[in-house]
Amino acid sequence: MLVSLVFWGSPWGIWTNKQAFEVYLEEKYGKDFVIEDISFDFFNTRKYNAYAYVKDEPNLLFYVGQNRYTGQTEDGYASEVWSFKAKEEVGPIVEKYYPDHFNYGVSLILPETEPKEVIRADYKKHATVEVGVSLDNIQVNSANSETEIERAFLLLQALKEKGVPLHHFGISYENRTLQLQEEEISRIQSAEDLGEYLVLYRK
C-alpha cells in the first residue's frame, strides 16, 4: 500500500487534484470541462497531470497539470485550439495543390508567454506556422522540375494570401528538398525565386 501511494499518488490526492484542475479550467475559460486520465508522475516531476476536454468538444483533448518547478496548474487548451484551427484552414489548401501528397504536416510555433486572449482567439495573432509536404515517391528531374516548382510556388502564394504567418515552408522529394525559413519566405515573388532553393537531398 505504501509503495503504491509513493509511486501512483493517493486516491485523495488524485480526487482533490482532479477537482482543482476542473475548477481552474472552468474559471479560466468559462466552460464545462471533463478531466480524464489523471495520474501522479513520481519519476519525472512528482506532480499530478491529466488530460481534459470541453464537454461539447470531446475530440479536442489537451494537457492540464502542475508545473514541475512551481507546482502551479497550467494547461494546453489554447495551443490545441489554435493547432486545430490552423490544420483546419491550411490542410485543404495543401491538398488542393498536392492531391498526390505522400504526407504533410502543419504545426505551430507558439509564443513563450500565454496571451490573455485565448478562447477561440485567432492563431494568426499569436503563433507562426510550419508547413511541410513529403513527396518521397516523386523524383525531380529535368522533365518535371518546372512543374514541381510552379505548384510549390502556387501553394506558397495561396498560404500568403490567406494570411498564414509562415515560420517554415518545406517540400521534400525523393532526391531533392526545398526549405524556406521565415525571412526567406517574404522574399519569394516568383517561381524562379523559389527554384533557387531546390537543392539535392543528401541522406
N, C-alpha and C positions, 0 to 999 in steps of 0.2 A: 504493500500500500504506500509506504514512504517513498520507494523508488518511483512509483507511478506518479505521485504528487510532484516530485522533483522534476521529472522529465516531461510530463504532459500537463502540469498545472492542475490545480484543484477544481472540482466541479463548481465550487463557489466562485473561484476566480474566473472561470470560463463564463459563468452566468452573469456576473457583475460587469465584466468587460463587454460582453455581448450587448447588455443593456446600455452601457456607456457609449459604445460605438453607434448604436441606433439613435440615441438622443443627440449625439454630436452631429450626425448626418442630417437628421430632421431639423435641428436648429439652424444648421448652416445653409441648407438648401430649400427648406420649406416643403419637403416631400416625404412620403412614406417609404421607408426602406426595409428590405429584408436582409438579415445578416446570415451568411452561410459559412460553413467550414472554418469555424473559429478554432484556433489552436495556440499552444504555447511553444515558442521556439527556444528550447533550452540550449542547444548547441551554439547558435549564432548570436542571438540578440537577447535571450531571456526576457522576451516581451510577447504580448499577445497580438495576434494578427488574424485577419479574416478576409472573406470576400463578401461583397454586398451587391444588391441591385435595387433599383426603384421598382415598387410593386407592379406598376404597369409597363415596365421595361425589363422583363426577365432575361433578355438576351444580352443586355449591356452590363456585364459583370466587371467589377473593379475591386481593387485592393483598398482595405481600410485596416489600420493597425497603429501600434505605438512606435514612435520613433526610437531607434535603437540607442540613441545618445541622450535624448531629453525625456523620453517616456511620454511625450505629448502625442495625442492622436492626430493622424494625418490620413489622407485618402487620395485616390487617383481618379475620382469621378470626372473632374474637368478634362483630364487628359484622354480618358476613354471616350467622352462625348465628342471632343474635338477630333480624335482619331477616326471615330465612326463617321463624322460629317465629312472629313477630308476624303476618306475612302469612297464614301457615297458619291461625292462630287467628282473626284479625279478618276476613279475606276472606269466609268463609262466613256470618258474622253480617251483614255489609253486603249480601251477595247475597240473604239471607233477606228483608230489608226492601225491597231495591231490585233485584228481578229484572229491572226495566226500565232499570237504570242505563246511562248512556251510557259512563261511565268512573269508576273510583275509584282512590284511591291510599292506601297505608299506608306511612308512613316513620317512622324512629326519630330521636329527638334523643338522641345518645349522650353519656355522661359525658366530661368533659375529660381525666380520667386513667383509664387502663385498670385495672379492678379485678382483684385476684388471681384471683378465681373466674371463669373464663371458659369452661371446657369444658362446654357444654350448660347453662350457668347460665341461670336464668330471666331473660329480658329485662326482666321487670317489676321486678326488683330494682335494675336499673342504668340503664334508659332510659325515656324517655317517648315517646308515640306521637302522630303526626299522622294524622288520618283525614279524607279529603276525597272527596266524591261529586260528580260532574259530571252535571247533568241539563239540558244546554243545549237539549234538544229538548222541554222542558216549560216552558210559561209559567204562572206562578202568577197566579190571578185569584180573584175572589170565589166562584166555583163550587168551586174545588179547594184553596184556601189552608188551610182547616181540616184537610183530609185530609193534605196535604203536611206540615203542622206536626206532626200527630199521628204520622205514621210516622217523621219525623225524631226526634221525642221517644222513640219506642219503640226506635229504633236506639241512641240515646244511652244510654238506660237499660240496654239489653242489654249494651253495652260496659262500663258501670259495674259491672253485676252480675257480669260476667266478670272484673272486677278489672283491666281495661286502664287503665294510667296515662296518661290523655289529656293531651296538651300543647296540642292544637288540634283542633277539630272544625268541619268546614265542609261546606255543601251549596250548590252554585251552580246556579241555574236560568237560563232564557233571559233573564228580566227582573229577577230578584231574587237575593239572596245571603244566606246565613245563616252567620255566622262567630263562633266562640266560642274564647276563649283559656282557658288552664288555670284561672285564678281565676274566670272566668265559668261554666265547666262545673260547678264544685262548687255553684253557687247555683241551678242549674236543678232544680226539683222538680216541674214540671208542663208540659204542652204550652202552657199560657198563658204561662208564664215564657219558654219558648223562642220563642214567637211575637213577643216584643218585639224579637228580634234579626234578624227577617226584614226586610230593607231593600231598596230599589230598587237595582238593579245599574247603576252608571254606567260605561259603556265609555269 
